[in-house]
Amino acid sequence: MQIFRHIPTKQQQPCALAIGNFDGMHLGHQVLLQKLNETAKSLNLTSAVMTFEPHPREFFSPETAPARLSSLREKLEHFADAGVETTYVCRFNRSLAKLTPQEFMKNILRDSLNAQAILVGDDFRFGAMRAGSTLDFLEAEFNLISLPQVDLEAARVSSTRVRSALAAGDLDEAFLLLNRPYSMSGKVVHGAKLGRQLGFPTANVHMRHERPALTGVYAVKLDGLNAVANLGVRPTLGMQKLMLEVHVLDFNADIYGKHVHVDFLHKIRDEAKFDGLDALKAQIALDVEAARNFFKI
Protein backbone atom coordinates (compact mmCIF):
# COMPACT_ATOMS: atom_id res chain seq x y z
CA MET A 1 0.00 0.00 0.00
CA GLN A 2 1.28 3.46 -0.94
CA ILE A 3 1.00 6.04 1.86
CA PHE A 4 0.99 9.83 1.41
CA ARG A 5 1.34 11.90 4.58
CA HIS A 6 0.41 15.08 2.71
CA ILE A 7 -1.79 16.18 -0.15
CA PRO A 8 0.17 15.64 -3.39
CA THR A 9 1.02 18.77 -5.36
CA LYS A 10 0.43 17.12 -8.72
CA GLN A 11 -2.61 15.20 -9.91
CA GLN A 12 -2.60 11.51 -9.09
CA GLN A 13 -3.87 8.51 -11.04
CA PRO A 14 -7.68 8.47 -11.13
CA CYS A 15 -9.08 6.79 -8.05
CA ALA A 16 -12.15 5.68 -6.20
CA LEU A 17 -11.84 7.44 -2.84
CA ALA A 18 -13.36 6.56 0.53
CA ILE A 19 -13.27 9.41 3.06
CA GLY A 20 -13.55 9.18 6.84
CA ASN A 21 -11.83 8.92 10.21
CA PHE A 22 -12.14 5.11 10.29
CA ASP A 23 -11.41 4.94 14.02
CA GLY A 24 -11.57 1.30 15.11
CA MET A 25 -12.36 -0.12 11.68
CA HIS A 26 -15.76 -1.48 12.76
CA LEU A 27 -18.33 -3.29 10.62
CA GLY A 28 -19.56 -0.08 9.03
CA HIS A 29 -16.04 0.84 7.95
CA GLN A 30 -15.47 -2.67 6.64
CA VAL A 31 -18.60 -2.50 4.47
CA LEU A 32 -17.45 0.86 3.09
CA LEU A 33 -13.98 -0.46 2.18
CA GLN A 34 -15.46 -3.58 0.58
CA LYS A 35 -17.64 -1.33 -1.58
CA LEU A 36 -14.57 0.81 -2.35
CA ASN A 37 -12.67 -2.18 -3.72
CA GLU A 38 -15.66 -3.32 -5.78
CA THR A 39 -16.14 0.18 -7.22
CA ALA A 40 -12.46 0.64 -8.04
CA LYS A 41 -12.34 -2.71 -9.81
CA SER A 42 -15.50 -2.14 -11.81
CA LEU A 43 -14.36 1.33 -12.98
CA ASN A 44 -10.69 0.40 -13.45
CA LEU A 45 -9.60 2.91 -10.80
CA THR A 46 -7.08 2.86 -7.96
CA SER A 47 -8.67 2.16 -4.57
CA ALA A 48 -7.78 4.97 -2.17
CA VAL A 49 -8.68 6.18 1.31
CA MET A 50 -8.47 9.66 2.77
CA THR A 51 -8.26 9.87 6.56
CA PHE A 52 -7.32 12.62 8.99
CA GLU A 53 -4.62 13.02 11.62
CA PRO A 54 -5.30 14.15 14.25
CA HIS A 55 -8.99 13.33 14.50
CA PRO A 56 -10.86 16.63 13.87
CA ARG A 57 -12.41 16.51 17.35
CA GLU A 58 -8.91 16.20 18.84
CA PHE A 59 -7.92 19.34 16.93
CA PHE A 60 -10.91 21.45 17.95
CA SER A 61 -11.39 20.25 21.56
CA PRO A 62 -8.57 17.94 22.73
CA GLU A 63 -9.84 17.94 26.34
CA THR A 64 -13.22 16.45 25.41
CA ALA A 65 -12.28 14.38 22.35
CA PRO A 66 -13.23 10.68 22.57
CA ALA A 67 -10.68 7.99 23.32
CA ARG A 68 -8.85 6.70 20.27
CA LEU A 69 -9.67 3.15 19.22
CA SER A 70 -6.83 2.96 16.69
CA SER A 71 -3.43 4.57 16.47
CA LEU A 72 -2.43 5.82 13.03
CA ARG A 73 -0.22 2.77 12.47
CA GLU A 74 -3.04 0.41 13.48
CA LYS A 75 -5.41 2.22 11.12
CA LEU A 76 -2.94 1.88 8.24
CA GLU A 77 -2.55 -1.83 9.02
CA HIS A 78 -6.32 -2.23 8.73
CA PHE A 79 -6.36 -0.42 5.37
CA ALA A 80 -3.58 -2.65 4.03
CA ASP A 81 -5.39 -5.79 5.25
CA ALA A 82 -8.55 -4.59 3.47
CA GLY A 83 -6.67 -4.35 0.16
CA VAL A 84 -6.57 -0.55 -0.14
CA GLU A 85 -3.94 0.50 -2.68
CA THR A 86 -3.32 4.12 -1.61
CA THR A 87 -3.91 6.03 1.62
CA TYR A 88 -3.80 9.80 2.01
CA VAL A 89 -3.21 10.86 5.63
CA CYS A 90 -4.38 14.48 5.72
CA ARG A 91 -2.86 16.62 8.46
CA PHE A 92 -5.90 18.20 10.07
CA ASN A 93 -4.91 21.75 10.86
CA ARG A 94 -6.39 25.22 10.75
CA SER A 95 -5.79 25.60 7.01
CA LEU A 96 -7.66 22.41 6.20
CA ALA A 97 -10.42 23.25 8.66
CA LYS A 98 -11.01 26.62 6.93
CA LEU A 99 -11.59 25.15 3.45
CA THR A 100 -15.12 25.58 2.16
CA PRO A 101 -16.86 22.47 0.82
CA GLN A 102 -16.35 23.79 -2.72
CA GLU A 103 -12.60 24.38 -2.14
CA PHE A 104 -12.19 20.94 -0.60
CA MET A 105 -13.90 19.25 -3.54
CA LYS A 106 -12.12 21.20 -6.27
CA ASN A 107 -8.62 21.76 -4.87
CA ILE A 108 -8.12 18.46 -3.08
CA LEU A 109 -10.51 15.82 -4.37
CA ARG A 110 -10.58 16.77 -8.04
CA ASP A 111 -7.34 18.67 -8.79
CA SER A 112 -4.93 16.79 -6.49
CA LEU A 113 -6.35 13.32 -5.89
CA ASN A 114 -8.22 12.98 -9.19
CA ALA A 115 -11.10 11.24 -7.44
CA GLN A 116 -13.54 9.84 -9.97
CA ALA A 117 -15.81 8.17 -7.42
CA ILE A 118 -16.44 9.23 -3.81
CA LEU A 119 -17.57 6.78 -1.13
CA VAL A 120 -18.80 8.04 2.27
CA GLY A 121 -21.22 7.16 5.02
CA ASP A 122 -24.69 8.66 4.85
CA ASP A 123 -23.93 11.07 7.73
CA PHE A 124 -20.66 12.41 6.25
CA ARG A 125 -20.05 16.16 6.60
CA PHE A 126 -17.04 18.14 5.42
CA GLY A 127 -15.63 21.62 4.90
CA ALA A 128 -15.56 24.62 7.22
CA MET A 129 -18.20 24.37 9.95
CA ARG A 130 -19.11 20.92 8.57
CA ALA A 131 -21.21 22.76 5.98
CA GLY A 132 -20.74 20.22 3.18
CA SER A 133 -23.02 17.22 2.68
CA THR A 134 -23.47 14.46 0.13
CA LEU A 135 -25.70 16.82 -1.87
CA ASP A 136 -22.64 18.97 -2.63
CA PHE A 137 -20.87 15.99 -4.18
CA LEU A 138 -23.83 15.39 -6.46
CA GLU A 139 -24.03 19.06 -7.45
CA ALA A 140 -20.31 18.99 -8.27
CA GLU A 141 -20.99 15.97 -10.51
CA PHE A 142 -18.93 13.45 -8.60
CA ASN A 143 -19.82 9.80 -8.92
CA LEU A 144 -21.08 9.53 -5.34
CA ILE A 145 -21.76 6.32 -3.41
CA SER A 146 -23.30 7.07 -0.01
CA LEU A 147 -23.66 3.94 2.07
CA PRO A 148 -26.47 3.63 4.63
CA GLN A 149 -25.70 2.91 8.25
CA VAL A 150 -24.90 -0.65 9.31
CA ASP A 151 -27.05 -1.92 12.18
CA LEU A 152 -26.38 -4.69 14.67
CA GLU A 153 -29.08 -5.84 17.06
CA ALA A 154 -31.35 -2.96 15.98
CA ALA A 155 -28.78 -0.24 16.74
CA ARG A 156 -26.25 1.62 14.61
CA VAL A 157 -22.69 0.31 14.49
CA SER A 158 -20.38 3.20 15.35
CA SER A 159 -17.04 4.01 16.94
CA THR A 160 -18.96 5.48 19.88
CA ARG A 161 -20.73 2.17 20.43
CA VAL A 162 -17.40 0.29 20.31
CA ARG A 163 -15.93 2.69 22.91
CA SER A 164 -18.91 2.17 25.18
CA ALA A 165 -18.58 -1.62 24.97
CA LEU A 166 -14.86 -1.48 25.78
CA ALA A 167 -15.36 0.94 28.67
CA ALA A 168 -17.96 -1.45 30.12
CA GLY A 169 -15.61 -4.42 29.74
CA ASP A 170 -18.00 -6.07 27.28
CA LEU A 171 -15.45 -7.54 24.89
CA ASP A 172 -18.04 -9.88 23.38
CA GLU A 173 -20.07 -6.88 22.24
CA ALA A 174 -16.91 -5.21 20.91
CA PHE A 175 -16.07 -8.40 19.00
CA LEU A 176 -19.46 -8.36 17.28
CA LEU A 177 -19.12 -4.68 16.33
CA LEU A 178 -15.59 -5.18 14.97
CA ASN A 179 -15.97 -8.72 13.61
CA ARG A 180 -12.68 -9.48 15.38
CA PRO A 181 -11.14 -9.03 18.84
CA TYR A 182 -10.27 -5.49 19.82
CA SER A 183 -6.50 -5.14 19.56
CA MET A 184 -3.53 -2.83 20.06
CA SER A 185 -0.10 -3.08 18.53
CA GLY A 186 3.32 -1.75 19.44
CA LYS A 187 6.99 -2.50 19.90
CA VAL A 188 8.19 -4.50 22.92
CA VAL A 189 10.51 -2.21 24.89
CA HIS A 190 12.62 -2.58 28.01
CA GLY A 191 11.01 -1.69 31.32
CA ALA A 192 11.99 -1.75 34.99
CA LYS A 193 11.96 -5.60 35.01
CA LEU A 194 9.72 -5.58 38.11
CA GLY A 195 7.49 -8.31 36.68
CA ARG A 196 10.51 -10.57 36.37
CA GLN A 197 11.41 -9.87 40.01
CA LEU A 198 7.90 -10.85 41.05
CA GLY A 199 8.07 -14.07 39.06
CA PHE A 200 5.86 -12.90 36.19
CA PRO A 201 8.07 -11.44 33.41
CA THR A 202 6.18 -9.09 31.12
CA ALA A 203 6.52 -7.73 27.63
CA ASN A 204 6.15 -3.95 27.84
CA VAL A 205 4.29 -2.91 24.68
CA HIS A 206 4.88 0.70 23.66
CA MET A 207 1.46 2.21 22.92
CA ARG A 208 0.43 5.13 20.77
CA HIS A 209 -2.76 5.51 22.81
CA GLU A 210 -2.59 8.40 25.28
CA ARG A 211 -6.19 7.80 26.39
CA PRO A 212 -7.12 4.20 25.60
CA ALA A 213 -10.74 3.15 25.40
CA LEU A 214 -10.20 0.45 28.05
CA THR A 215 -8.07 -0.18 31.12
CA GLY A 216 -7.73 -3.06 33.55
CA VAL A 217 -6.51 -6.65 33.55
CA TYR A 218 -7.40 -8.95 30.64
CA ALA A 219 -6.92 -12.39 29.18
CA VAL A 220 -5.27 -11.62 25.84
CA LYS A 221 -3.43 -13.14 22.91
CA LEU A 222 -0.01 -11.72 22.04
CA ASP A 223 0.63 -12.69 18.42
CA GLY A 224 -1.52 -15.77 19.03
CA LEU A 225 0.06 -16.74 22.37
CA ASN A 226 -2.09 -17.05 25.49
CA ALA A 227 -1.33 -14.24 27.92
CA VAL A 228 -2.60 -11.94 30.67
CA ALA A 229 -2.23 -8.17 30.35
CA ASN A 230 -2.46 -5.11 32.55
CA LEU A 231 -3.30 -1.84 30.84
CA GLY A 232 -3.08 1.08 33.21
CA VAL A 233 -0.88 3.22 35.44
CA ARG A 234 0.21 0.62 38.07
CA PRO A 235 -1.17 2.52 41.10
CA THR A 236 0.55 0.21 43.62
CA LEU A 237 3.88 1.57 42.37
CA GLY A 238 2.70 5.17 42.36
CA MET A 239 3.07 5.49 38.59
CA GLN A 240 1.17 7.86 36.31
CA LYS A 241 2.31 6.79 32.83
CA LEU A 242 -0.02 4.40 31.02
CA MET A 243 1.59 1.06 30.20
CA LEU A 244 0.52 -2.15 28.50
CA GLU A 245 2.32 -5.05 30.22
CA VAL A 246 1.75 -8.57 28.94
CA HIS A 247 2.76 -11.78 30.70
CA VAL A 248 2.80 -14.60 28.15
CA LEU A 249 1.88 -17.94 29.70
CA ASP A 250 4.48 -20.71 29.57
CA PHE A 251 6.81 -18.64 27.40
CA ASN A 252 10.45 -17.67 27.79
CA ALA A 253 11.85 -16.11 24.62
CA ASP A 254 13.45 -12.76 23.84
CA ILE A 255 11.00 -10.56 21.92
CA TYR A 256 12.51 -7.15 22.70
CA GLY A 257 12.24 -4.85 19.70
CA LYS A 258 9.53 -6.92 18.05
CA HIS A 259 6.31 -5.25 16.87
CA VAL A 260 3.45 -7.28 18.36
CA HIS A 261 -0.34 -7.36 18.30
CA VAL A 262 -2.35 -7.81 21.49
CA ASP A 263 -5.94 -9.09 21.16
CA PHE A 264 -8.17 -8.34 24.17
CA LEU A 265 -10.48 -11.30 24.78
CA HIS A 266 -11.84 -11.24 28.35
CA LYS A 267 -11.79 -8.73 31.20
CA ILE A 268 -10.57 -10.19 34.48
CA ARG A 269 -10.83 -7.13 36.72
CA ASP A 270 -10.33 -3.39 37.02
CA GLU A 271 -6.91 -2.06 37.90
CA ALA A 272 -6.51 -1.59 41.67
CA LYS A 273 -3.99 -0.36 44.22
CA PHE A 274 -2.60 -3.02 46.57
CA ASP A 275 -0.90 -2.79 49.95
CA GLY A 276 2.66 -3.50 48.85
CA LEU A 277 4.46 -5.79 46.44
CA ASP A 278 3.55 -9.02 48.24
CA ALA A 279 -0.17 -8.29 47.84
CA LEU A 280 0.41 -7.31 44.22
CA LYS A 281 2.29 -10.54 43.55
CA ALA A 282 -0.53 -12.59 45.10
CA GLN A 283 -3.11 -10.83 42.92
CA ILE A 284 -1.04 -11.33 39.77
CA ALA A 285 -0.99 -15.06 40.54
CA LEU A 286 -4.79 -14.99 40.76
CA ASP A 287 -4.98 -13.06 37.47
CA VAL A 288 -2.76 -15.64 35.77
CA GLU A 289 -4.97 -18.42 37.11
CA ALA A 290 -8.07 -16.61 35.81
CA ALA A 291 -6.46 -16.32 32.39
CA ARG A 292 -5.57 -20.02 32.42
CA ASN A 293 -9.17 -20.85 33.29
CA PHE A 294 -10.38 -18.67 30.41
CA PHE A 295 -8.05 -20.43 27.97
CA LYS A 296 -8.69 -23.78 29.73
CA ILE A 297 -4.98 -24.57 30.08
C-alpha positions in Angstrom: 0.0 0.0 0.0 1.3 3.5 -0.9 1.0 6.0 1.9 1.0 9.8 1.4 1.3 11.9 4.6 0.4 15.1 2.7 -1.8 16.2 -0.2 0.2 15.6 -3.4 1.0 18.8 -5.4 0.4 17.1 -8.7 -2.6 15.2 -9.9 -2.6 11.5 -9.1 -3.9 8.5 -11.0 -7.7 8.5 -11.1 -9.1 6.8 -8.0 -12.2 5.7 -6.2 -11.8 7.4 -2.8 -13.4 6.6 0.5 -13.3 9.4 3.1 -13.6 9.2 6.8 -11.8 8.9 10.2 -12.1 5.1 10.3 -11.4 4.9 14.0 -11.6 1.3 15.1 -12.4 -0.1 11.7 -15.8 -1.5 12.8 -18.3 -3.3 10.6 -19.6 -0.1 9.0 -16.0 0.8 7.9 -15.5 -2.7 6.6 -18.6 -2.5 4.5 -17.4 0.9 3.1 -14.0 -0.5 2.2 -15.5 -3.6 0.6 -17.6 -1.3 -1.6 -14.6 0.8 -2.3 -12.7 -2.2 -3.7 -15.7 -3.3 -5.8 -16.1 0.2 -7.2 -12.5 0.6 -8.0 -12.3 -2.7 -9.8 -15.5 -2.1 -11.8 -14.4 1.3 -13.0 -10.7 0.4 -13.4 -9.6 2.9 -10.8 -7.1 2.9 -8.0 -8.7 2.2 -4.6 -7.8 5.0 -2.2 -8.7 6.2 1.3 -8.5 9.7 2.8 -8.3 9.9 6.6 -7.3 12.6 9.0 -4.6 13.0 11.6 -5.3 14.1 14.2 -9.0 13.3 14.5 -10.9 16.6 13.9 -12.4 16.5 17.4 -8.9 16.2 18.8 -7.9 19.3 16.9 -10.9 21.4 18.0 -11.4 20.3 21.6 -8.6 17.9 22.7 -9.8 17.9 26.3 -13.2 16.5 25.4 -12.3 14.4 22.3 -13.2 10.7 22.6 -10.7 8.0 23.3 -8.9 6.7 20.3 -9.7 3.2 19.2 -6.8 3.0 16.7 -3.4 4.6 16.5 -2.4 5.8 13.0 -0.2 2.8 12.5 -3.0 0.4 13.5 -5.4 2.2 11.1 -2.9 1.9 8.2 -2.5 -1.8 9.0 -6.3 -2.2 8.7 -6.4 -0.4 5.4 -3.6 -2.7 4.0 -5.4 -5.8 5.3 -8.5 -4.6 3.5 -6.7 -4.3 0.2 -6.6 -0.6 -0.1 -3.9 0.5 -2.7 -3.3 4.1 -1.6 -3.9 6.0 1.6 -3.8 9.8 2.0 -3.2 10.9 5.6 -4.4 14.5 5.7 -2.9 16.6 8.5 -5.9 18.2 10.1 -4.9 21.8 10.9 -6.4 25.2 10.7 -5.8 25.6 7.0 -7.7 22.4 6.2 -10.4 23.3 8.7 -11.0 26.6 6.9 -11.6 25.2 3.4 -15.1 25.6 2.2 -16.9 22.5 0.8 -16.3 23.8 -2.7 -12.6 24.4 -2.1 -12.2 20.9 -0.6 -13.9 19.3 -3.5 -12.1 21.2 -6.3 -8.6 21.8 -4.9 -8.1 18.5 -3.1 -10.5 15.8 -4.4 -10.6 16.8 -8.0 -7.3 18.7 -8.8 -4.9 16.8 -6.5 -6.4 13.3 -5.9 -8.2 13.0 -9.2 -11.1 11.2 -7.4 -13.5 9.8 -10.0 -15.8 8.2 -7.4 -16.4 9.2 -3.8 -17.6 6.8 -1.1 -18.8 8.0 2.3 -21.2 7.2 5.0 -24.7 8.7 4.9 -23.9 11.1 7.7 -20.7 12.4 6.3 -20.0 16.2 6.6 -17.0 18.1 5.4 -15.6 21.6 4.9 -15.6 24.6 7.2 -18.2 24.4 10.0 -19.1 20.9 8.6 -21.2 22.8 6.0 -20.7 20.2 3.2 -23.0 17.2 2.7 -23.5 14.5 0.1 -25.7 16.8 -1.9 -22.6 19.0 -2.6 -20.9 16.0 -4.2 -23.8 15.4 -6.5 -24.0 19.1 -7.4 -20.3 19.0 -8.3 -21.0 16.0 -10.5 -18.9 13.4 -8.6 -19.8 9.8 -8.9 -21.1 9.5 -5.3 -21.8 6.3 -3.4 -23.3 7.1 0.0 -23.7 3.9 2.1 -26.5 3.6 4.6 -25.7 2.9 8.3 -24.9 -0.6 9.3 -27.1 -1.9 12.2 -26.4 -4.7 14.7 -29.1 -5.8 17.1 -31.3 -3.0 16.0 -28.8 -0.2 16.7 -26.3 1.6 14.6 -22.7 0.3 14.5 -20.4 3.2 15.3 -17.0 4.0 16.9 -19.0 5.5 19.9 -20.7 2.2 20.4 -17.4 0.3 20.3 -15.9 2.7 22.9 -18.9 2.2 25.2 -18.6 -1.6 25.0 -14.9 -1.5 25.8 -15.4 0.9 28.7 -18.0 -1.5 30.1 -15.6 -4.4 29.7 -18.0 -6.1 27.3 -15.4 -7.5 24.9 -18.0 -9.9 23.4 -20.1 -6.9 22.2 -16.9 -5.2 20.9 -16.1 -8.4 19.0 -19.5 -8.4 17.3 -19.1 -4.7 16.3 -15.6 -5.2 15.0 -16.0 -8.7 13.6 -12.7 -9.5 15.4 -11.1 -9.0 18.8 -10.3 -5.5 19.8 -6.5 -5.1 19.6 -3.5 -2.8 20.1 -0.1 -3.1 18.5 3.3 -1.8 19.4 7.0 -2.5 19.9 8.2 -4.5 22.9 10.5 -2.2 24.9 12.6 -2.6 28.0 11.0 -1.7 31.3 12.0 -1.8 35.0 12.0 -5.6 35.0 9.7 -5.6 38.1 7.5 -8.3 36.7 10.5 -10.6 36.4 11.4 -9.9 40.0 7.9 -10.9 41.1 8.1 -14.1 39.1 5.9 -12.9 36.2 8.1 -11.4 33.4 6.2 -9.1 31.1 6.5 -7.7 27.6 6.1 -4.0 27.8 4.3 -2.9 24.7 4.9 0.7 23.7 1.5 2.2 22.9 0.4 5.1 20.8 -2.8 5.5 22.8 -2.6 8.4 25.3 -6.2 7.8 26.4 -7.1 4.2 25.6 -10.7 3.1 25.4 -10.2 0.4 28.0 -8.1 -0.2 31.1 -7.7 -3.1 33.6 -6.5 -6.7 33.6 -7.4 -8.9 30.6 -6.9 -12.4 29.2 -5.3 -11.6 25.8 -3.4 -13.1 22.9 0.0 -11.7 22.0 0.6 -12.7 18.4 -1.5 -15.8 19.0 0.1 -16.7 22.4 -2.1 -17.1 25.5 -1.3 -14.2 27.9 -2.6 -11.9 30.7 -2.2 -8.2 30.4 -2.5 -5.1 32.6 -3.3 -1.8 30.8 -3.1 1.1 33.2 -0.9 3.2 35.4 0.2 0.6 38.1 -1.2 2.5 41.1 0.5 0.2 43.6 3.9 1.6 42.4 2.7 5.2 42.4 3.1 5.5 38.6 1.2 7.9 36.3 2.3 6.8 32.8 0.0 4.4 31.0 1.6 1.1 30.2 0.5 -2.1 28.5 2.3 -5.0 30.2 1.7 -8.6 28.9 2.8 -11.8 30.7 2.8 -14.6 28.1 1.9 -17.9 29.7 4.5 -20.7 29.6 6.8 -18.6 27.4 10.4 -17.7 27.8 11.8 -16.1 24.6 13.4 -12.8 23.8 11.0 -10.6 21.9 12.5 -7.1 22.7 12.2 -4.8 19.7 9.5 -6.9 18.1 6.3 -5.3 16.9 3.5 -7.3 18.4 -0.3 -7.4 18.3 -2.4 -7.8 21.5 -5.9 -9.1 21.2 -8.2 -8.3 24.2 -10.5 -11.3 24.8 -11.8 -11.2 28.3 -11.8 -8.7 31.2 -10.6 -10.2 34.5 -10.8 -7.1 36.7 -10.3 -3.4 37.0 -6.9 -2.1 37.9 -6.5 -1.6 41.7 -4.0 -0.4 44.2 -2.6 -3.0 46.6 -0.9 -2.8 49.9 2.7 -3.5 48.9 4.5 -5.8 46.4 3.6 -9.0 48.2 -0.2 -8.3 47.8 0.4 -7.3 44.2 2.3 -10.5 43.5 -0.5 -12.6 45.1 -3.1 -10.8 42.9 -1.0 -11.3 39.8 -1.0 -15.1 40.5 -4.8 -15.0 40.8 -5.0 -13.1 37.5 -2.8 -15.6 35.8 -5.0 -18.4 37.1 -8.1 -16.6 35.8 -6.5 -16.3 32.4 -5.6 -20.0 32.4 -9.2 -20.9 33.3 -10.4 -18.7 30.4 -8.0 -20.4 28.0 -8.7 -23.8 29.7 -5.0 -24.6 30.1 
